[in-house]
Structures are given as C-alpha cells and as structure tokens.
Amino acid sequence: AKRLNELANAVAAEADVQAAQAIDFEFYEELAEASGNLVFSLILNTTRDLYLENAALFSAVVGNRERLNPLYAQAAGAIERGDADAAAEAVRRLTELQERQMLELIAALAEAK
C-alpha cells in the first residue's frame, strides 16, 4: 500500500505525459499485486511493452490529471486502510474516467479526418 501512495503522488507530480503513463502503468501493476488478481497481473504483463512503446497513442489515459489525481490517491488510501469497497469504487471511477478520456480522443481524431 505504501508503494501505491508513492505512485499516486508521483503521477500527480510528473510533468511529462509519457513518464506519467509509465507511472500510471506501474500503479496498476501494484494494484493487481495488492489485490491478488492473477488475471489482471497477466493482462498487464502481456500488454506492458505494447502500451509503453506506443505511449503517445494512449496519452489521454493520463490526460486530465487534475481529475485523475484524487482518484489515484483515494484508491491507494483505501487499500492502505484495508477498505476493499472504497478501493474498488475509487479504481472503478479512475478507470471509467480514463476510458472516457480515451474515447473522447478517439472521437476527436475521427472528426478531424
């Protein structure tokens, strides 16, 4: 849980988008480990290189950090407290916002064509 808090703070402080994406990915790796979710860990292991090598295509994942940062912190804090329900809710909200940001980017790119 301590590492999740460190990563939540690091992604909030990172000015470089691609570096923030790498921290975001590490946050999810730590989250998978903390949850004991083997399937999530395997998915992350499978996608790591593809995602990080093509980070520019996925920049929207960490695009609106003013809105994302509190969710990283809430998830890390809930896990540290052992509050599984609050952690699940914070992670759900975080991933939904990241998904929405990616979909908005895709829509904007489609309109630009």
N, CA and C of each residue as an Amber inpcrd file, in Angstrom:
protein
   339
   0.8260000  -1.1970000   0.0000000   0.0000000   0.0000000   0.0000000
   0.8670000   1.2560000   0.0000000   2.0020000   1.1860000   0.6830000
   2.8920000   2.3440000   0.7040000   3.3450000   2.6870000  -0.7120000
   3.6780000   1.6660000  -1.4890000   4.1320000   1.8940000  -2.8640000
   3.0250000   2.5200000  -3.7010000   1.7730000   2.1260000  -3.4900000
   0.6540000   2.7280000  -4.2220000   0.5530000   4.2200000  -3.9060000
   0.7300000   4.5880000  -2.6430000   0.7070000   6.0110000  -2.2830000
   1.8510000   6.7640000  -2.9420000   3.0350000   6.1590000  -2.9620000
   4.1790000   6.7860000  -3.6300000   3.8890000   7.0050000  -5.1130000
   3.2980000   6.0040000  -5.7570000   2.9880000   6.1160000  -7.1860000
   1.8840000   7.1290000  -7.4420000   0.8860000   7.1740000  -6.5670000
  -0.1800000   8.1750000  -6.6990000   0.4100000   9.5790000  -6.6340000
   1.3250000   9.8020000  -5.7170000   1.9850000  11.1060000  -5.6090000
   2.8830000  11.3760000  -6.8090000   3.5600000  10.3470000  -7.2820000
   4.4770000  10.5070000  -8.4120000   3.7410000  10.8630000  -9.6980000
   2.6220000  10.2140000  -9.9560000   1.8820000  10.5240000 -11.1830000
   1.3270000  11.9420000 -11.1070000   0.9420000  12.3740000  -9.9210000
   0.4290000  13.7410000  -9.7470000   1.5180000  14.7800000  -9.9820000
   2.7410000  14.4600000  -9.5960000   3.8500000  15.4170000  -9.6870000
   4.5460000  15.4200000 -11.0460000   4.3550000  14.3720000 -11.8390000
   5.0950000  14.2190000 -13.0970000   4.5540000  15.1450000 -14.1870000
   5.4180000  15.9850000 -14.7280000   5.0120000  16.9130000 -15.7890000
   4.9990000  16.2530000 -17.1640000   5.8810000  15.3010000 -17.3830000
   5.9900000  14.6430000 -18.6760000   4.8890000  13.5920000 -18.8350000
   4.1110000  13.6930000 -19.9010000   2.9640000  12.8020000 -20.0970000
   3.3890000  11.3410000 -20.2130000   4.4180000  11.0580000 -21.0050000
   4.8210000   9.6640000 -21.1610000   5.3980000   9.0840000 -19.8690000
   6.1030000   9.8840000 -19.1170000   6.5930000   9.4150000 -17.8160000
   5.4050000   9.1630000 -16.8790000   4.4000000  10.0310000 -16.9420000
   3.1950000   9.8330000 -16.1220000   2.4770000   8.5460000 -16.5270000
   2.4720000   8.2390000 -17.8130000   1.8480000   6.9950000 -18.2680000
   2.5830000   5.7780000 -17.7030000   3.9020000   5.8300000 -17.6840000
   4.6740000   4.7210000 -17.1360000   4.3800000   4.5510000 -15.6450000
   4.2340000   5.6610000 -14.9380000   3.8980000   5.6010000 -13.5140000
   2.4880000   5.0570000 -13.3430000   1.5640000   5.5040000 -14.1860000
   0.1850000   5.0010000 -14.1610000   0.1720000   3.4830000 -14.3470000
   0.9550000   3.0040000 -15.3000000   1.0120000   1.5700000 -15.5520000
   1.5610000   0.8340000 -14.3340000   2.5950000   1.3900000 -13.7330000
   3.1640000   0.7770000 -12.5300000   2.1460000   0.7850000 -11.3820000
   1.3490000   1.8620000 -11.3080000   0.2910000   1.9270000 -10.2920000
  -0.6520000   0.7320000 -10.4480000  -1.0620000   0.4670000 -11.6900000
  -1.9690000  -0.6610000 -11.9260000  -1.2920000  -2.0060000 -11.6570000
   0.0100000  -2.0990000 -11.9350000   0.7280000  -3.3330000 -11.6000000
   0.7340000  -3.5550000 -10.0890000   0.9890000  -2.5090000  -9.3380000
   0.9700000  -2.6180000  -7.8710000  -0.4400000  -2.9280000  -7.3730000
  -1.4140000  -2.3320000  -8.0160000  -2.8090000  -2.5830000  -7.6550000
  -3.1720000  -4.0450000  -7.8750000  -2.7430000  -4.5960000  -9.0040000
  -3.0040000  -6.0080000  -9.2950000  -2.3420000  -6.8990000  -8.2520000
  -1.1160000  -6.5550000  -7.8800000  -0.4160000  -7.3450000  -6.8720000
  -1.1120000  -7.2450000  -5.5140000  -1.5120000  -6.0270000  -5.1460000
  -2.1710000  -5.8240000  -3.8540000  -3.5050000  -6.5680000  -3.7780000
  -4.1800000  -6.6590000  -4.9230000  -5.4870000  -7.3210000  -4.9460000
  -5.3640000  -8.8350000  -5.0450000  -4.1830000  -9.3090000  -5.4480000
  -4.0100000 -10.7420000  -5.6430000  -4.7080000 -11.2520000  -6.8870000
  -5.0260000 -10.3450000  -7.8060000  -5.7500000 -10.6920000  -9.0240000
  -4.7610000 -11.1640000 -10.0880000  -4.5890000 -12.4580000 -10.1920000
  -3.6320000 -13.0410000 -11.1240000  -3.9810000 -12.7150000 -12.5770000
  -5.2590000 -12.7380000 -12.9230000  -5.6670000 -12.4550000 -14.3030000
  -5.2900000 -11.0230000 -14.6840000  -5.5530000 -10.0760000 -13.7860000
  -5.1930000  -8.6800000 -14.0420000  -3.6750000  -8.5580000 -14.2210000
  -2.9150000  -9.2310000 -13.3750000  -1.4510000  -9.2110000 -13.4990000
  -1.0000000  -9.7750000 -14.8410000  -1.6040000 -10.8610000 -15.2740000
  -1.2470000 -11.4580000 -16.5610000  -1.5870000 -10.5350000 -17.7250000
  -2.7300000  -9.8680000 -17.6520000  -3.1120000  -8.9210000 -18.7070000
  -2.1070000  -7.7840000 -18.7690000  -1.7450000  -7.2590000 -17.6240000
  -0.7640000  -6.1660000 -17.6010000   0.5890000  -6.6230000 -18.1340000
   1.0220000  -7.8020000 -17.7390000   2.2970000  -8.3360000 -18.2390000
   2.2750000  -8.4910000 -19.7500000   1.1460000  -8.9210000 -20.2790000
   1.0020000  -9.1430000 -21.7190000   0.9960000  -7.8400000 -22.5080000
   0.4300000  -6.7880000 -21.9390000   0.2620000  -5.5280000 -22.6730000
   1.3410000  -4.4920000 -22.3920000   2.1790000  -4.7020000 -21.3810000
   3.1540000  -3.6890000 -20.9370000   3.9840000  -3.1300000 -22.0920000
   4.6900000  -3.9800000 -22.8090000   5.5950000  -3.4970000 -23.8560000
   4.8480000  -2.7640000 -24.9640000   3.7560000  -3.3390000 -25.4200000
   2.9640000  -2.7020000 -26.4760000   2.4740000  -1.3270000 -26.0300000
   1.9600000  -1.2590000 -24.8240000   1.4330000   0.0060000 -24.3060000
   2.5370000   1.0490000 -24.1550000   3.6090000   0.6900000 -23.4770000
   4.6590000   1.6690000 -23.1980000   5.4200000   2.0810000 -24.4520000
   5.5970000   1.1590000 -25.4070000   6.2720000   1.5080000 -26.6570000
   5.4230000   2.4330000 -27.5330000   4.1330000   2.4270000 -27.3170000
   3.2160000   3.2560000 -28.1070000   2.4900000   4.2630000 -27.2130000
   3.1630000   4.7090000 -26.1890000   2.5470000   5.5610000 -25.1720000
   1.8930000   6.8140000 -25.7560000   2.4890000   7.3810000 -26.7750000
   1.9320000   8.6070000 -27.3510000   0.4990000   8.4100000 -27.8560000
   0.1970000   7.2070000 -28.3040000  -1.1570000   6.9250000 -28.7930000
  -2.1790000   6.8800000 -27.6650000  -1.7000000   6.6620000 -26.4530000
  -2.5900000   6.4910000 -25.3110000  -2.4670000   7.6370000 -24.3070000
  -1.9960000   8.7740000 -24.7520000  -1.7290000   9.8860000 -23.8360000
  -2.9640000  10.3440000 -23.0690000  -4.1350000  10.1370000 -23.6340000
  -5.3610000  10.5690000 -22.9500000  -5.5920000   9.8190000 -21.6450000
  -4.9500000   8.6670000 -21.4800000  -5.1270000   7.8820000 -20.2540000
  -4.7630000   8.7070000 -19.0330000  -3.7610000   9.5660000 -19.1620000
  -3.3670000  10.4250000 -18.0410000  -3.6120000  11.8930000 -18.3650000
  -4.4900000  12.1300000 -19.3400000  -4.7010000  13.4710000 -19.8570000
  -5.1730000  14.5060000 -18.8640000  -6.1810000  14.2490000 -18.1320000
  -6.7590000  15.2530000 -17.2320000  -6.3900000  14.8950000 -15.7990000
  -5.1380000  15.1240000 -15.4690000  -4.6730000  14.6730000 -14.1550000
  -5.2830000  15.4360000 -12.9950000  -5.7810000  16.6330000 -13.2410000
  -6.4560000  17.3490000 -12.1600000  -7.6470000  16.5290000 -11.6540000
  -8.3040000  15.8390000 -12.5530000  -9.4400000  14.9890000 -12.1660000
  -8.9930000  13.5910000 -11.7560000  -7.9110000  13.1080000 -12.3410000
  -7.4330000  11.7550000 -12.0480000  -6.6920000  11.6530000 -10.7190000
  -5.8830000  12.6520000 -10.4080000  -5.0030000  12.5700000  -9.2400000
  -5.7230000  12.2160000  -7.9450000  -6.8700000  12.8370000  -7.6430000
  -7.5520000  12.4650000  -6.4020000  -7.9990000  11.0020000  -6.3900000
  -8.2880000  10.4560000  -7.5590000  -8.7480000   9.0700000  -7.6270000
  -7.6110000   8.0890000  -7.3730000  -6.4170000   8.3990000  -7.8860000
  -5.2460000   7.5730000  -7.5520000  -5.0510000   7.5700000  -6.0330000
  -5.1050000   8.7660000  -5.4460000  -4.8850000   8.9040000  -4.0000000
  -5.9710000   8.1930000  -3.2000000  -7.2200000   8.3060000  -3.6400000
  -8.3150000   7.6310000  -2.9370000  -8.1520000   6.1170000  -2.9850000
  -7.7940000   5.5950000  -4.1450000  -7.6030000   4.1420000  -4.2740000
  -6.4630000   3.6800000  -3.3720000  -5.3310000   4.3800000  -3.4330000
  -4.1820000   3.9990000  -2.6090000  -4.5140000   4.0920000  -1.1290000
  -5.1990000   5.1470000  -0.7320000  -5.5650000   5.3200000   0.6670000
  -6.5200000   4.2440000   1.1560000  -7.4860000   3.9000000   0.3310000
  -8.4560000   2.8640000   0.7100000  -7.7660000   1.5120000   0.8670000
  -6.8300000   1.2190000  -0.0200000  -6.0990000  -0.0500000   0.0820000
  -5.2480000  -0.0490000   1.3480000  -4.6190000   1.0650000   1.6350000
  -3.8020000   1.1610000   2.8480000  -4.6480000   0.9530000   4.1070000
  -5.8850000   1.4470000   4.0870000  -6.7990000   1.2820000   5.2290000
  -7.4430000  -0.0970000   5.2630000  -7.3100000  -0.8510000   4.1690000
  -7.9420000  -2.1590000   4.0930000  -9.4240000  -2.0780000   3.7680000
  -9.8510000  -0.9730000   3.1480000 -11.2610000  -0.7650000   2.7970000
 -11.4750000  -1.1890000   1.3430000 -11.7910000  -2.4610000   1.1580000
 -11.9220000  -3.0250000  -0.1860000 -13.0180000  -2.3450000  -0.9980000
 -14.1440000  -2.0190000  -0.3700000 -15.2480000  -1.3860000  -1.1020000
 -14.8580000  -0.0010000  -1.6100000 -14.2280000   0.7870000  -0.7510000
 -13.8050000   2.1310000  -1.1660000 -12.7180000   2.0550000  -2.2290000
 -11.8220000   1.0820000  -2.0970000 -10.7710000   0.9050000  -3.1040000
 -11.3800000   0.5420000  -4.4510000 -12.3080000  -0.4000000  -4.4370000
 -12.9570000  -0.8140000  -5.6910000 -13.6880000   0.3530000  -6.3320000
 -14.3590000   1.1530000  -5.5310000 -15.0950000   2.3100000  -6.0640000
 -14.1300000   3.3400000  -6.6570000 -13.0410000   3.6260000  -5.9700000
 -12.0740000   4.6010000  -6.4780000 -11.4330000   4.1070000  -7.7680000
 -11.0830000   2.8400000  -7.8330000 -10.4800000   2.2780000  -9.0420000
 -11.4980000   2.2670000 -10.1790000 -12.7400000   1.9490000  -9.8750000
 -13.7910000   1.9760000 -10.9030000 -13.9160000   3.3830000 -11.4790000
 -13.9730000   4.3810000 -10.6010000 -14.0990000   5.7670000 -11.0640000
 -12.8700000   6.1970000 -11.8600000 -11.6890000   5.7790000 -11.4090000
 -10.4480000   6.1030000 -12.1140000 -10.4410000   5.4970000 -13.5110000
 -10.7490000   4.2220000 -13.6190000 -10.7000000   3.5650000 -14.9270000
 -11.8140000   4.0700000 -15.8540000 -12.9740000   4.3860000 -15.2930000
 -14.0450000   4.9360000 -16.1320000 -13.6630000   6.2980000 -16.6910000
 -13.0220000   7.1180000 -15.8760000 -12.5860000   8.4290000 -16.3570000
 -11.5010000   8.2700000 -17.4180000 -10.5680000   7.3710000 -17.1940000
  -9.5270000   7.1310000 -18.1980000 -10.1290000   6.6090000 -19.4990000
 -11.0900000   5.7180000 -19.3960000 -11.7520000   5.2120000 -20.6010000
 -12.4730000   6.3420000 -21.3330000 -13.1840000   7.1710000 -20.6020000
 -13.9080000   8.2910000 -21.2040000 -12.9360000   9.2290000 -21.9200000
 -11.7910000   9.4920000 -21.2990000 -10.7960000  10.3660000 -21.9220000
 -10.2550000   9.7620000 -23.2110000 -10.0180000   8.4560000 -23.2270000
  -9.5500000   7.7940000 -24.4490000 -10.6210000   7.8570000 -25.5360000
 -11.8740000   7.6050000 -25.1740000 -12.9600000   7.6430000 -26.1570000
 -13.1460000   9.0410000 -26.7290000 -12.9820000  10.0650000 -25.8980000
 -13.0700000  11.4420000 -26.3820000 -11.9420000  11.7430000 -27.3670000
 -10.7480000  11.2470000 -27.0910000  -9.6270000  11.4330000 -28.0090000
  -9.8910000  10.7370000 -29.3360000 -10.3810000   9.5180000 -29.2730000
 -10.6930000   8.7680000 -30.4940000 -11.7630000   9.4810000 -31.3080000
 -12.7920000   9.9900000 -30.6410000 -13.8520000  10.7200000 -31.3370000
 -13.3020000  11.9880000 -31.9900000 -12.4450000  12.6960000 -31.2940000
 -11.8610000  13.9120000 -31.8420000 -10.9810000  13.6120000 -33.0600000
 -10.2300000  12.5270000 -32.9920000  -9.3990000  12.1200000 -34.1210000
 -10.2590000  11.7180000 -35.3120000 -11.3670000  11.0390000 -35.0570000
 -12.2680000  10.6310000 -36.1370000 -12.8970000  11.8580000 -36.8010000
 -13.2470000  12.8530000 -36.0120000 -13.8430000  14.0730000 -36.5660000
 -12.8390000  14.8620000 -37.3860000 -11.5860000  14.7880000 -37.0120000
 -10.5410000  15.5410000 -37.7120000 -10.2490000  14.9900000 -39.0880000
 -10.6560000  13.7530000 -39.3450000 -10.3830000  13.1340000 -40.6540000
 -11.2190000  13.7030000 -41.7340000
